[in-house]
């Protein structure tokens, strides 16, 4: 997909009405990465938190998701 802001090809992911570039990381945590993204319907800028469920070992933490 071509990024309209930079005009370059980059790998983008889509979750429901939201998309984000894999190079647009704005934060990392123990079990997640936060990306700068876009609401594709409204074009509003958003933060998209992607949680790596494999990094969460305990049952209490999994129940919180």
N, C-alpha and C positions, 0 to 999 in steps of 0.2 A: 504494500500500500504506500502511496506517496504522501508524505507529511505536507499538508498545505502551508505550514509555517516555514519550513526549511526548503521545500521542493525536492527533498531527497527521499530515496526509498528507505524505509525502515520497517522492521518487524513490529506490527501492532497486534494487540490482542483485543478481543471484544467480549464483554460480559453484559448480557441483556442490552440496555440502552447506553452503555458506557464503553469507551475504547481508550487505550493507553499504549504508549510506545515503550518497548522494553528497555530503551536507553534513557527514559525519563524518570529515573529513580530519584525520589526526594527524601527517602528515609529507609532504614532497615532496623529490624528488631530480631529478637530471638527466633521467632517463628513466622515472620512476615516481612514483606517488602511493600513500601508505599510508592505509588507511581503518580505522576502528574497526568491527568486524563481529561476527557471531555464527555459531557452528556451529549450524545449524538442527536437527540431530539431538540434540545434547547441551545446547544453550543456553549453551555456554561462550563467553565473550568472546574474540575473536581479533583479530589484525591481518591485514588483507588487502592485499597489495602488488600493485598493478596496473601492469604494465610496458607502456610505449608503445613497441612494437617499431619504429615509424617514427623514433623519436629515436636509435636505435642505428645508426650508419652503417657501422662496420667489421665485417668478417667474424669476427675473433676474438671480439668482444663478442657477436655473434649466436650463435656456437657455444656460448658459456657458458650460454645460456638453456635 
